[in-house]
Amino acid sequence: MTEDILISVEIADRIYKVRVKREEEDVFRKAVEAVKLNIKDYAKMYAYKDKQDLLAMVLLQYVTSYIKIKEENIFSDKQLVAKLEEIDSILCKEE
């Protein structure tokens, strides 16, 4: 059974206590560091009122990337299915 642990992380000058699975802690902490780096990069490039503005931009960047990857995977899956159907029809003709 997976054990959940409580960790504290800081994002945009706020501390969050988050419950994560022990085996996912490393990935979670890497994600937090990636968000912090992106916030820092946006802070250098854009004017902002507070870090929540930067956090919103980082969120938008990640969601946009996620959607693009998801759509590419759906397209790839459709291409794979089409190729498999083509192979299947060739094999069925040979029988």
N, CA, C and O atoms as a Tinker XYZ file with bonds, in Angstrom:
   380  protein
     1  N      0.842000   -1.188000    0.000000    73     2
     2  CA     0.000000    0.000000    0.000000    64     1     3
     3  C      0.880000    1.241000    0.000000    63     2     4     5
     4  O      1.924000    1.269000    0.651000    81     3
     5  N      0.465000    2.247000   -0.716000    73     3     6
     6  CA     1.238000    3.468000   -0.845000    64     5     7
     7  C      1.026000    4.355000    0.373000    63     6     8     9
     8  O     -0.098000    4.579000    0.823000    81     7
     9  N      2.140000    4.849000    0.889000    73     7    10
    10  CA     2.065000    5.720000    2.052000    64     9    11
    11  C      2.074000    7.180000    1.608000    63    10    12    13
    12  O      2.927000    7.589000    0.821000    81    11
    13  N      1.130000    7.957000    2.112000    73    11    14
    14  CA     1.106000    9.388000    1.843000    64    13    15
    15  C      1.927000   10.106000    2.905000    63    14    16    17
    16  O      1.924000    9.726000    4.076000    81    15
    17  N      2.626000   11.146000    2.478000    73    15    18
    18  CA     3.385000   11.971000    3.410000    64    17    19
    19  C      2.988000   13.422000    3.212000    63    18    20    21
    20  O      2.519000   13.807000    2.141000    81    19
    21  N      3.177000   14.221000    4.246000    73    19    22
    22  CA     2.866000   15.639000    4.188000    64    21    23
    23  C      4.175000   16.394000    4.008000    63    22    24    25
    24  O      5.096000   16.262000    4.814000    81    23
    25  N      4.249000   17.189000    2.941000    73    23    26
    26  CA     5.448000   17.990000    2.709000    64    25    27
    27  C      5.047000   19.458000    2.600000    63    26    28    29
    28  O      3.899000   19.788000    2.303000    81    27
    29  N      6.017000   20.322000    2.847000    73    27    30
    30  CA     5.806000   21.763000    2.687000    64    29    31
    31  C      6.632000   22.235000    1.506000    63    30    32    33
    32  O      7.803000   21.882000    1.367000    81    31
    33  N      6.005000   23.038000    0.657000    73    31    34
    34  CA     6.711000   23.602000   -0.487000    64    33    35
    35  C      6.392000   25.091000   -0.555000    63    34    36    37
    36  O      5.340000   25.541000   -0.101000    81    35
    37  N      7.322000   25.841000   -1.130000    73    35    38
    38  CA     7.108000   27.273000   -1.297000    64    37    39
    39  C      6.997000   27.591000   -2.776000    63    38    40    41
    40  O      7.871000   27.255000   -3.574000    81    39
    41  N      5.903000   28.247000   -3.117000    73    39    42
    42  CA     5.682000   28.691000   -4.490000    64    41    43
    43  C      5.153000   30.121000   -4.429000    63    42    44    45
    44  O      4.190000   30.403000   -3.717000    81    43
    45  N      5.782000   31.015000   -5.173000    73    43    46
    46  CA     5.357000   32.419000   -5.239000    64    45    47
    47  C      5.245000   33.045000   -3.848000    63    46    48    49
    48  O      4.265000   33.718000   -3.531000    81    47
    49  N      6.263000   32.810000   -3.034000    73    47    50
    50  CA     6.356000   33.373000   -1.676000    64    49    51
    51  C      5.260000   32.892000   -0.732000    63    50    52    53
    52  O      4.961000   33.551000    0.264000    81    51
    53  N      4.671000   31.763000   -1.039000    73    51    54
    54  CA     3.673000   31.172000   -0.145000    64    53    55
    55  C      4.061000   29.736000    0.157000    63    54    56    57
    56  O      4.584000   29.019000   -0.697000    81    55
    57  N      3.796000   29.339000    1.377000    73    55    58
    58  CA     4.072000   27.968000    1.798000    64    57    59
    59  C      2.790000   27.152000    1.668000    63    58    60    61
    60  O      1.723000   27.562000    2.124000    81    59
    61  N      2.923000   25.992000    1.037000    73    59    62
    62  CA     1.796000   25.074000    0.878000    64    61    63
    63  C      2.159000   23.743000    1.490000    63    62    64    65
    64  O      3.248000   23.218000    1.257000    81    63
    65  N      1.252000   23.199000    2.269000    73    63    66
    66  CA     1.409000   21.845000    2.794000    64    65    67
    67  C      0.603000   20.936000    1.873000    63    66    68    69
    68  O     -0.587000   21.146000    1.637000    81    67
    69  N      1.294000   19.918000    1.362000    73    67    70
    70  CA     0.679000   19.050000    0.370000    64    69    71
    71  C      0.905000   17.601000    0.768000    63    70    72    73
    72  O      1.993000   17.220000    1.198000    81    71
    73  N     -0.139000   16.803000    0.617000    73    71    74
    74  CA    -0.032000   15.367000    0.880000    64    73    75
    75  C      0.240000   14.672000   -0.457000    63    74    76    77
    76  O     -0.529000   14.809000   -1.408000    81    75
    77  N      1.346000   13.924000   -0.512000    73    75    78
    78  CA     1.738000   13.220000   -1.733000    64    77    79
    79  C      2.111000   11.787000   -1.387000    63    78    80    81
    80  O      2.400000   11.467000   -0.233000    81    79
    81  N      2.101000   10.940000   -2.386000    73    79    82
    82  CA     2.570000    9.570000   -2.193000    64    81    83
    83  C      4.089000    9.612000   -2.044000    63    82    84    85
    84  O      4.770000   10.352000   -2.754000    81    83
    85  N      4.602000    8.828000   -1.132000    73    83    86
    86  CA     6.039000    8.848000   -0.848000    64    85    87
    87  C      6.862000    8.661000   -2.119000    63    86    88    89
    88  O      7.864000    9.352000   -2.307000    81    87
    89  N      6.459000    7.741000   -2.993000    73    87    90
    90  CA     7.250000    7.472000   -4.201000    64    89    91
    91  C      7.131000    8.592000   -5.237000    63    90    92    93
    92  O      7.903000    8.623000   -6.196000    81    91
    93  N      6.184000    9.507000   -5.061000    73    91    94
    94  CA     6.019000   10.623000   -5.983000    64    93    95
    95  C      6.625000   11.926000   -5.451000    63    94    96    97
    96  O      6.574000   12.954000   -6.127000    81    95
    97  N      7.186000   11.887000   -4.263000    73    95    98
    98  CA     7.719000   13.106000   -3.648000    64    97    99
    99  C      8.798000   13.758000   -4.512000    63    98   100   101
   100  O      8.784000   14.975000   -4.697000    81    99
   101  N      9.722000   12.977000   -5.037000    73    99   102
   102  CA    10.812000   13.522000   -5.836000    64   101   103
   103  C     10.287000   14.229000   -7.083000    63   102   104   105
   104  O     10.724000   15.333000   -7.409000    81   103
   105  N      9.360000   13.598000   -7.766000    73   103   106
   106  CA     8.770000   14.206000   -8.963000    64   105   107
   107  C      8.029000   15.484000   -8.588000    63   106   108   109
   108  O      8.111000   16.484000   -9.300000    81   107
   109  N      7.318000   15.452000   -7.490000    73   107   110
   110  CA     6.568000   16.620000   -7.030000    64   109   111
   111  C      7.516000   17.779000   -6.735000    63   110   112   113
   112  O      7.262000   18.916000   -7.134000    81   111
   113  N      8.605000   17.484000   -6.036000    73   111   114
   114  CA     9.573000   18.540000   -5.702000    64   113   115
   115  C     10.248000   19.090000   -6.962000    63   114   116   117
   116  O     10.530000   20.286000   -7.038000    81   115
   117  N     10.509000   18.227000   -7.951000    73   115   118
   118  CA    11.061000   18.699000   -9.222000    64   117   119
   119  C     10.071000   19.616000   -9.927000    63   118   120   121
   120  O     10.464000   20.611000  -10.534000    81   119
   121  N      8.794000   19.282000   -9.846000    73   119   122
   122  CA     7.756000   20.127000  -10.447000    64   121   123
   123  C      7.726000   21.492000   -9.763000    63   122   124   125
   124  O      7.606000   22.519000  -10.431000    81   123
   125  N      7.833000   21.506000   -8.449000    73   123   126
   126  CA     7.854000   22.765000   -7.705000    64   125   127
   127  C      9.046000   23.612000   -8.146000    63   126   128   129
   128  O      8.906000   24.817000   -8.355000    81   127
   129  N     10.214000   22.992000   -8.287000    73   127   130
   130  CA    11.409000   23.725000   -8.723000    64   129   131
   131  C     11.234000   24.271000  -10.138000    63   130   132   133
   132  O     11.653000   25.392000  -10.426000    81   131
   133  N     10.626000   23.495000  -11.011000    73   131   134
   134  CA    10.383000   23.959000  -12.382000    64   133   135
   135  C      9.460000   25.175000  -12.381000    63   134   136   137
   136  O      9.696000   26.132000  -13.118000    81   135
   137  N      8.417000   25.144000  -11.565000    73   135   138
   138  CA     7.495000   26.270000  -11.464000    64   137   139
   139  C      8.236000   27.502000  -10.932000    63   138   140   141
   140  O      8.057000   28.609000  -11.441000    81   139
   141  N      9.066000   27.302000   -9.909000    73   139   142
   142  CA     9.823000   28.429000   -9.347000    64   141   143
   143  C     10.752000   29.051000  -10.389000    63   142   144   145
   144  O     10.861000   30.275000  -10.472000    81   143
   145  N     11.410000   28.225000  -11.169000    73   143   146
   146  CA    12.305000   28.739000  -12.214000    64   145   147
   147  C     11.526000   29.510000  -13.274000    63   146   148   149
   148  O     11.969000   30.563000  -13.731000    81   147
   149  N     10.371000   28.987000  -13.661000    73   147   150
   150  CA     9.546000   29.676000  -14.648000    64   149   151
   151  C      9.026000   31.006000  -14.113000    63   150   152   153
   152  O      8.959000   31.989000  -14.850000    81   151
   153  N      8.659000   31.040000  -12.844000    73   151   154
   154  CA     8.224000   32.295000  -12.227000    64   153   155
   155  C      9.364000   33.306000  -12.281000    63   154   156   157
   156  O      9.156000   34.474000  -12.613000    81   155
   157  N     10.553000   32.855000  -11.958000    73   155   158
   158  CA    11.734000   33.725000  -11.983000    64   157   159
   159  C     11.985000   34.269000  -13.394000    63   158   160   161
   160  O     12.284000   35.451000  -13.568000    81   159
   161  N     11.862000   33.399000  -14.392000    73   159   162
   162  CA    12.050000   33.825000  -15.786000    64   161   163
   163  C     11.009000   34.862000  -16.202000    63   162   164   165
   164  O     11.350000   35.872000  -16.817000    81   163
   165  N      9.746000   34.614000  -15.870000    73   163   166
   166  CA     8.690000   35.574000  -16.208000    64   165   167
   167  C      8.907000   36.901000  -15.490000    63   166   168   169
   168  O      8.621000   37.961000  -16.047000    81   167
   169  N      9.411000   36.850000  -14.254000    73   167   170
   170  CA     9.664000   38.076000  -13.492000    64   169   171
   171  C     10.709000   38.943000  -14.184000    63   170   172   173
   172  O     10.652000   40.170000  -14.106000    81   171
   173  N     11.661000   38.309000  -14.858000    73   171   174
   174  CA    12.700000   39.048000  -15.578000    64   173   175
   175  C     12.150000   39.670000  -16.866000    63   174   176   177
   176  O     12.610000   40.730000  -17.290000    81   175
   177  N     11.179000   39.019000  -17.477000    73   175   178
   178  CA    10.693000   39.445000  -18.798000    64   177   179
   179  C      9.510000   40.408000  -18.753000    63   178   180   181
   180  O      9.355000   41.222000  -19.663000    81   179
   181  N      8.671000   40.337000  -17.718000    73   179   182
   182  CA     7.420000   41.092000  -17.717000    64   181   183
   183  C      7.250000   41.907000  -16.436000    63   182   184   185
   184  O      7.768000   41.559000  -15.375000    81   183
   185  N      6.510000   42.994000  -16.576000    73   183   186
   186  CA     6.108000   43.762000  -15.402000    64   185   187
   187  C      4.950000   43.017000  -14.739000    63   186   188   189
   188  O      4.123000   42.411000  -15.419000    81   187
   189  N      4.900000   43.067000  -13.422000    73   187   190
   190  CA     3.834000   42.366000  -12.700000    64   189   191
   191  C      3.524000   43.088000  -11.400000    63   190   192   193
   192  O      4.368000   43.791000  -10.844000    81   191
   193  N      2.283000   42.899000  -10.920000    73   191   194
   194  CA     1.879000   43.520000   -9.653000    64   193   195
   195  C      2.289000   42.655000   -8.471000    63   194   196   197
   196  O      2.832000   43.148000   -7.482000    81   195
   197  N      2.026000   41.376000   -8.587000    73   195   198
   198  CA     2.464000   40.453000   -7.540000    64   197   199
   199  C      2.778000   39.102000   -8.164000    63   198   200   201
   200  O      2.540000   38.884000   -9.352000    81   199
   201  N      3.308000   38.209000   -7.360000    73   199   202
   202  CA     3.757000   36.921000   -7.891000    64   201   203
   203  C      2.597000   36.058000   -8.384000    63   202   204   205
   204  O      2.809000   35.113000   -9.143000    81   203
   205  N      1.399000   36.368000   -7.967000    73   203   206
   206  CA     0.246000   35.607000   -8.459000    64   205   207
   207  C      0.055000   35.832000   -9.955000    63   206   208   209
   208  O     -0.391000   34.934000  -10.668000    81   207
   209  N      0.396000   37.040000  -10.433000    73   207   210
   210  CA     0.348000   37.304000  -11.877000    64   209   211
   211  C      1.326000   36.374000  -12.606000    63   210   212   213
   212  O      1.004000   35.808000  -13.651000    81   211
   213  N      2.510000   36.232000  -12.039000    73   211   214
   214  CA     3.520000   35.357000  -12.638000    64   213   215
   215  C      3.073000   33.903000  -12.584000    63   214   216   217
   216  O      3.260000   33.147000  -13.537000    81   215
   217  N      2.485000   33.525000  -11.469000    73   215   218
   218  CA     1.997000   32.157000  -11.311000    64   217   219
   219  C      0.923000   31.846000  -12.344000    63   218   220   221
   220  O      0.877000   30.738000  -12.878000    81   219
   221  N      0.063000   32.810000  -12.626000    73   219   222
   222  CA    -0.971000   32.617000  -13.646000    64   221   223
   223  C     -0.336000   32.406000  -15.017000    63   222   224   225
   224  O     -0.813000   31.575000  -15.791000    81   223
   225  N      0.720000   33.134000  -15.331000    73   223   226
   226  CA     1.409000   32.990000  -16.616000    64   225   227
   227  C      2.074000   31.614000  -16.723000    63   226   228   229
   228  O      2.033000   30.975000  -17.774000    81   227
   229  N      2.682000   31.170000  -15.630000    73   227   230
   230  CA     3.307000   29.846000  -15.622000    64   229   231
   231  C      2.252000   28.771000  -15.814000    63   230   232   233
   232  O      2.459000   27.824000  -16.573000    81   231
   233  N      1.132000   28.908000  -15.136000    73   231   234
   234  CA     0.041000   27.951000  -15.287000    64   233   235
   235  C     -0.430000   27.896000  -16.732000    63   234   236   237
   236  O     -0.631000   26.814000  -17.283000    81   235
   237  N     -0.603000   29.051000  -17.340000    73   235   238
   238  CA    -1.039000   29.107000  -18.728000    64   237   239
   239  C     -0.026000   28.423000  -19.647000    63   238   240   241
   240  O     -0.407000   27.703000  -20.569000    81   239
   241  N      1.251000   28.649000  -19.393000    73   239   242
   242  CA     2.310000   28.011000  -20.185000    64   241   243
   243  C      2.227000   26.483000  -20.075000    63   242   244   245
   244  O      2.291000   25.782000  -21.084000    81   243
   245  N      2.087000   25.977000  -18.856000    73   243   246
   246  CA     2.037000   24.530000  -18.657000    64   245   247
   247  C      0.781000   23.906000  -19.248000    63   246   248   249
   248  O      0.849000   22.834000  -19.851000    81   247
   249  N     -0.359000   24.557000  -19.086000    73   247   250
   250  CA    -1.606000   24.002000  -19.626000    64   249   251
   251  C     -1.567000   24.010000  -21.148000    63   250   252   253
   252  O     -2.027000   23.062000  -21.784000    81   251
   253  N     -1.023000   25.065000  -21.735000    73   251   254
   254  CA    -0.886000   25.126000  -23.188000    64   253   255
   255  C     -0.012000   23.986000  -23.691000    63   254   256   257
   256  O     -0.355000   23.312000  -24.662000    81   255
   257  N      1.115000   23.775000  -23.026000    73   255   258
   258  CA     2.010000   22.670000  -23.406000    64   257   259
   259  C      1.312000   21.320000  -23.261000    63   258   260   261
   260  O      1.439000   20.453000  -24.125000    81   259
   261  N      0.579000   21.150000  -22.169000    73   259   262
   262  CA    -0.144000   19.903000  -21.926000    64   261   263
   263  C     -1.154000   19.631000  -23.035000    63   262   264   265
   264  O     -1.239000   18.511000  -23.539000    81   263
   265  N     -1.916000   20.648000  -23.413000    73   263   266
   266  CA    -2.936000   20.488000  -24.457000    64   265   267
   267  C     -2.286000   20.132000  -25.786000    63   266   268   269
   268  O     -2.776000   19.255000  -26.498000    81   267
   269  N     -1.184000   20.805000  -26.130000    73   267   270
   270  CA    -0.493000   20.512000  -27.383000    64   269   271
   271  C      0.006000   19.068000  -27.407000    63   270   272   273
   272  O     -0.157000   18.366000  -28.405000    81   271
   273  N      0.605000   18.634000  -26.319000    73   271   274
   274  CA     1.115000   17.255000  -26.245000    64   273   275
   275  C     -0.036000   16.263000  -26.335000    63   274   276   277
   276  O      0.064000   15.250000  -27.027000    81   275
   277  N     -1.119000   16.551000  -25.641000    73   275   278
   278  CA    -2.288000   15.666000  -25.665000    64   277   279
   279  C     -2.846000   15.548000  -27.086000    63   278   280   281
   280  O     -3.170000   14.453000  -27.545000    81   279
   281  N     -2.955000   16.695000  -27.780000    73   279   282
   282  CA    -3.467000   16.673000  -29.154000    64   281   283
   283  C     -2.514000   15.934000  -30.089000    63   282   284   285
   284  O     -2.960000   15.203000  -30.974000    81   283
   285  N     -1.214000   16.115000  -29.904000    73   283   286
   286  CA    -0.231000   15.398000  -30.726000    64   285   287
   287  C     -0.328000   13.892000  -30.490000    63   286   288   289
   288  O     -0.219000   13.105000  -31.430000    81   287
   289  N     -0.535000   13.492000  -29.233000    73   287   290
   290  CA    -0.664000   12.069000  -28.923000    64   289   291
   291  C     -1.923000   11.486000  -29.542000    63   290   292   293
   292  O     -1.907000   10.360000  -30.040000    81   291
   293  N     -3.012000   12.241000  -29.515000    73   291   294
   294  CA    -4.258000   11.764000  -30.132000    64   293   295
   295  C     -4.044000   11.594000  -31.631000    63   294   296   297
   296  O     -4.479000   10.600000  -32.214000    81   295
   297  N     -3.364000   12.576000  -32.266000    73   295   298
   298  CA    -3.075000   12.496000  -33.691000    64   297   299
   299  C     -2.191000   11.282000  -33.982000    63   298   300   301
   300  O     -2.442000   10.543000  -34.934000    81   299
   301  N     -1.161000   11.079000  -33.166000    73   299   302
   302  CA    -0.260000    9.933000  -33.351000    64   301   303
   303  C     -1.005000    8.618000  -33.188000    63   302   304   305
   304  O     -0.778000    7.668000  -33.936000    81   303
   305  N     -1.903000    8.570000  -32.196000    73   303   306
   306  CA    -2.693000    7.360000  -31.984000    64   305   307
   307  C     -3.566000    7.062000  -33.197000    63   306   308   309
   308  O     -3.699000    5.908000  -33.605000    81   307
   309  N     -4.160000    8.105000  -33.770000    73   307   310
   310  CA    -5.009000    7.915000  -34.953000    64   309   311
   311  C     -4.175000    7.425000  -36.134000    63   310   312   313
   312  O     -4.618000    6.570000  -36.902000    81   311
   313  N     -2.961000    7.973000  -36.277000    73   311   314
   314  CA    -2.076000    7.530000  -37.354000    64   313   315
   315  C     -1.696000    6.065000  -37.148000    63   314   316   317
   316  O     -1.662000    5.287000  -38.102000    81   315
   317  N     -1.413000    5.694000  -35.906000    73   315   318
   318  CA    -1.043000    4.318000  -35.595000    64   317   319
   319  C     -2.196000    3.366000  -35.910000    63   318   320   321
   320  O     -1.993000    2.313000  -36.515000    81   319
   321  N     -3.392000    3.739000  -35.501000    73   319   322
   322  CA    -4.561000    2.899000  -35.776000    64   321   323
   323  C     -4.745000    2.745000  -37.286000    63   322   324   325
   324  O     -5.015000    1.646000  -37.769000    81   323
   325  N     -4.601000    3.842000  -38.033000    73   323   326
   326  CA    -4.757000    3.775000  -39.492000    64   325   327
   327  C     -3.722000    2.843000  -40.107000    63   326   328   329
   328  O     -4.059000    2.051000  -40.987000    81   327
   329  N     -2.489000    2.918000  -39.671000    73   327   330
   330  CA    -1.432000    2.043000  -40.194000    64   329   331
   331  C     -1.713000    0.583000  -39.847000    63   330   332   333
   332  O     -1.544000   -0.302000  -40.685000    81   331
   333  N     -2.143000    0.334000  -38.608000    73   331   334
   334  CA    -2.452000   -1.037000  -38.200000    64   333   335
   335  C     -3.616000   -1.599000  -39.014000    63   334   336   337
   336  O     -3.605000   -2.771000  -39.389000    81   335
   337  N     -4.613000   -0.768000  -39.286000    73   335   338
   338  CA    -5.737000   -1.208000  -40.118000    64   337   339
   339  C     -5.270000   -1.511000  -41.538000    63   338   340   341
   340  O     -5.736000   -2.465000  -42.160000    81   339
   341  N     -4.353000   -0.698000  -42.044000    73   339   342
   342  CA    -3.797000   -0.926000  -43.377000    64   341   343
   343  C     -3.029000   -2.250000  -43.418000    63   342   344   345
   344  O     -3.179000   -3.030000  -44.358000    81   343
   345  N     -2.224000   -2.491000  -42.415000    73   343   346
   346  CA    -1.460000   -3.748000  -42.337000    64   345   347
   347  C     -2.417000   -4.928000  -42.219000    63   346   348   349
   348  O     -2.239000   -5.961000  -42.864000    81   347
   349  N     -3.441000   -4.750000  -41.375000    73   347   350
   350  CA    -4.421000   -5.819000  -41.185000    64   349   351
   351  C     -5.131000   -6.149000  -42.491000    63   350   352   353
   352  O     -5.350000   -7.322000  -42.795000    81   351
   353  N     -5.496000   -5.130000  -43.269000    73   351   354
   354  CA    -6.192000   -5.384000  -44.534000    64   353   355
   355  C     -5.268000   -6.080000  -45.533000    63   354   356   357
   356  O     -5.714000   -6.925000  -46.309000    81   355
   357  N     -3.979000   -5.725000  -45.513000    73   355   358
   358  CA    -3.007000   -6.396000  -46.390000    64   357   359
   359  C     -2.857000   -7.843000  -46.001000    63   358   360   361
   360  O     -2.818000   -8.722000  -46.861000    81   359
   361  N     -2.773000   -8.098000  -44.707000    73   359   362
   362  CA    -2.625000   -9.477000  -44.227000    64   361   363
   363  C     -3.873000  -10.299000  -44.501000    63   362   364   365
   364  O     -3.781000  -11.484000  -44.821000    81   363
   365  N     -5.029000   -9.684000  -44.379000    73   363   366
   366  CA    -6.286000  -10.407000  -44.632000    64   365   367
   367  C     -6.421000  -10.765000  -46.108000    63   366   368   369
   368  O     -6.999000  -11.801000  -46.436000    81   367
   369  N     -5.898000   -9.930000  -47.001000    73   367   370
   370  CA    -5.951000  -10.204000  -48.436000    64   369   371
   371  C     -5.061000  -11.391000  -48.790000    63   370   372   373
   372  O     -5.357000  -12.143000  -49.719000    81   371
   373  N     -3.968000  -11.552000  -48.042000    73   371   374
   374  CA    -3.020000  -12.621000  -48.339000    64   373   375
   375  C     -3.532000  -13.989000  -47.919000    63   374   376   377
   376  O     -3.028000  -15.008000  -48.391000    81   375
   377  N     -4.520000  -14.027000  -47.045000    73   375   378
   378  CA    -5.027000  -15.296000  -46.533000    64   377   379
   379  C     -5.857000  -15.990000  -47.519000    63   378   380
   380  O     -6.362000  -17.078000  -47.243000    81   379
